[in-house]
Amino acid sequence: MRWTLKPKPNPETSLFLANELNVDLSIAKLLVQRGITTFDEAKSFFRPNLKNLHNPYLMKDMDKAVERIETAILAGENILVYGDYDVDGTTSVAMFSSYLKTIHSNVATYIPDRYAEGYGISYQGIDFAFDNNISLIVALDCGIKAIDKVKYAKEKGIDFIICDHHRPGNEIPNAVAVLDPKRADCEYPYKELCGCGVGFKLIQALAEERNQNISDLTSYLDLVATAIAADIVPITGENRILAYYGLQVINSYPRTGIKAMIHQVKKSEFTITDVVFIIAPRINAAGRIKHGNYAVELLTELDFETAVKFASEIENYNNERKLLDKSITNEALQQIKDHHEEQNFSTVVYTETWHKGVIGIVASRLIETYFRPTLVFTKSGDFLAASARSVPNFDVYNAIEKCSEFIEQFGGHMYAAGLTIKPENYELFKQKFEEVVKASITKEMLTPEIVIDAEINLDEITPKFFRILSQFEPCGPENMKPVFCASGLRDNGYGKVVGAEELHLKLNLFEGTNQKTYPAIGFKLGDKMGITKSGAAFNAAFCIDENNWNGYTNIQLLLKDLQVESV
């Protein structure tokens, strides 16, 4: 692990803010590091407010989208709400169709089959719309590159409204409206919305036409928060406001489907991290193992008993997904060894029988072992399909784009992408991708990094300090949970490895001559036990967390890494 200490913020600004807010200087420094330098900015950060959401009509084509939907409602047209099969797509469809049904009766939903149709808008979906006399499709979390599909639909007399957040290509589809903050010609102030977030802005605009205000729409925010968490978008600006209120909905009055999932896992209070690791994988499992429609049905179901049955089925799909991703990861790791590719700058693996629904997860798992840009391919019809994942600061989308001569289609973000190629181009693509990565990646990018916000003394960790720190939530990309480091630490002698496979490290740390101990847990740090047993002082990188166990709550250190103190 490479420890990188963030640059120290401006001391005068930090001191000014500490006085303005009446907080410890250490808290003020953390805020200044996040670009918060005034009382008003701090107030917006600590007290997110729905009133600070941007006017939806600032988004290019929003007026056209609203006008077309209003025309459809007046004319009694059939409208199809179409979305991708992942969490962002299925929550978008559930959210938008639920709202649309409150103002229009002729609404259908469509999620493409991951295996028969693949990602995004499909010809089969358009044919379904045509066969069912549907004249307007609202596509969510997909469509920004569907030039030919939109043209095909137009030939059949079907209009498209696209709500996407992926990077556009050189050409924008010829749809009635294309809502995407990443359009070069879109001046919307916040560019990092997820697909469900873009869909929510369209709901906001439709609601304005009906003299509804934002408080009338909060019941949809549990879905928006789930999509924000799952899609790993920055938790800043509008995303942070939407996630903050969405978590309140999840914890207070969630929709029936989410309530049924919570009932399955028997957990009372959900954080954004819980949404990422508990709710999102279950929603995703439907599209990975069976069909994304199951997720939409669960998220739009109004009867609790029925929702519990759906949630139980999805729980089974999630368990199946876990078994698949474990076995495929092991096969992929063996393939890397068999081909002597441990020292490569990229990972590209392929087996035709691998389950297409879990290759994205497997790519992430492989990065845990070989920290480098990774693509996992499997057979998909007459083509090979891949999911790509990247390491921090390396743009895998750009790297794939440089291999476009061997690609049939691709799309995605800086850190995650999908593509299809012809089987005969696999080795050529693999070779070119390795060349591109080798030429553009740095040594630092290939080493896992812990970014540390600040050095701290353990005696600074007080209940008040933790209480203010907890208000940095919801945390995520660009507003990560603060990471601290402390030096001169020792264990009190009762440290041990815990867990079924003794993978985790449980310590009670003290600093210097101060004998007060602080409980600490380090998941998957069991191999660091030797550092604590040596008797020498060591350094720790950690977050500050709350541990709830048997009705007892205490502050604990969530260890990220340990290092022997350099002499």
C-alpha positions, 0 to 999 in steps of 0.5 A: 500500500502506498500512503499519500497524505493530502496537501495541508489546507491553507492555515488562515482559511482553516482557522477562519472557518474553525472560528466561524463554525465553532469547531475544532481546527482539525474539522475545519481543515477537513472541510477546506480540503473538500473546497468548503471555505465559508459559513454558507458553504459549510451550512449547505454541506452539513444541512443538504436542502432540496431547495438547492436542487437546480431548475430542471429546465437548465438541462438541454432539451428538457422543454422538448421532453416535457412538451412531447410527454404532455402531448402523449398524455393529452392524446392518450398515447401508449408510453414505454419506459425503457431502461438498462438491466443494472441498478441504475436502469431498473431503479430509473424504470421503477421510479419514472413509470411509478410517477408517470402512472400517477398522471397517465394510464397507458404506461408500460415498462421494458428491460432488455434481456442481458443475454438475448439483447445485450446492453442498451436500446435493442431492436427487439425492444423497439419491435415490442413497442411497435407491436403494442401500438406504443408511439413514445419510448422514454429511455433511461440510463441508456441511449446516448449512442443509439443512433441507428436504433432511434432511426429504426424507431422513427421509421416505425413511427415511434418517438424517443426521449433519451435520459442518459448520463454516459459520455456521448459519441461524436453524434447525438441520436436524432430523438425528440429530446436527449437529456444528458448533462455530459452533452458538450452543448448542455450547460446544466450546472451539475454534470455527475447525475446518474441515469436515475438522477436524470430521470428524476430531473424530468419528473421534477419538470413534469411536476412543475407543470402540475404545480407540484413541488419537491416535497411531493416527490420525496417518496421517489428518492429511495430509488434515486439514492440507491442508483447514486450509491450503486453507480459510484458517481460523485457524492457531491452537489445534487447527488449528495442532496438526493442521496441524503434525503433518499437515505432518510426515505429508506430508513423511515418510509421506504417503498414496499419493495425496498422494505421487503429487502430490508425485511430479508436482511433484518437490519434497522439503519442503512448508510450509503455503504449499506445501500452499496453492499446490501440493497444494490447487489440484490437488485442487480442479481435479478438482471445478472441471473434471471431478468431485470424485470424481476427488480422492476416488479419488486420496486413497483409492488405495492402489496408487502406480502407479494413484495416479500415473495419477490425479495425472497426470489431475488435473495436466491438469485443473489446467493447464486450470483455469489457462488458464480462470481467466486468460481469464475474469479478462481478460474480467471486467476488460474488463467492469468497464472497459466498464461504467465501474465502476472507481470502484465500492465493489464488483465484481459481474460476469456472463457466462453462459458463464463456467466455474462451476468457476473463478469463485471464483478469478476473484473473488480475481484481481479483488481483486488489481486492484480491492481491494473485495468481489467477486462473479462470476456465471455461468449455472447451470441456470435460475439464476445462481450466484456466488462471493463473495470479500472484502477484510480486515475486510469481512464479505461474508456479512453484506453478501449477507444484507442483499440476501436479498430477491433471493437464492434461497440462499446460504452461506459465511463472512466472506470467502468465500460462494456464492449463487444468484439468478434471472436477472431479479434480477441487476441488482436484486441488483447495485444493492442489493449496491453500496448495502450495501457503500458504506454499510458499508465504510471507506476503510481497507478499500479500501486494501491493507494491510501489517500490520508486526509490528516495526521491525528493524535488518538486523544483527539478522537472524542464523542463530539469529534465523531459526531461532527465527522458523522455529518460528513455522510453520505460519503462516496467518490469526491467526498470520501469518508475521512482517513486519518493516520497516527504514529507511535502506536502499540497494541495492549497485548490482547490483539488477535486475528478473528473470523472463520478463516482468521482473516481479520485483525482486532486490536486495542491501540494506545499512543506513546505513554498515554495508556488509554486504549482505542478498539480497532478492527482491520478487515482482511488485515490478519497478515499484519499481526506480526507488526503488532506482535514485534513490540515496536511502535507502528503507524496506522491508517484508519477511518473512525467508525461506530461499533454497535454490538449487543446493544452497546455502542462505542467508537472504534478505528476501522483500520485500512493499513499498518506500517512499521515505523521507519527509524 
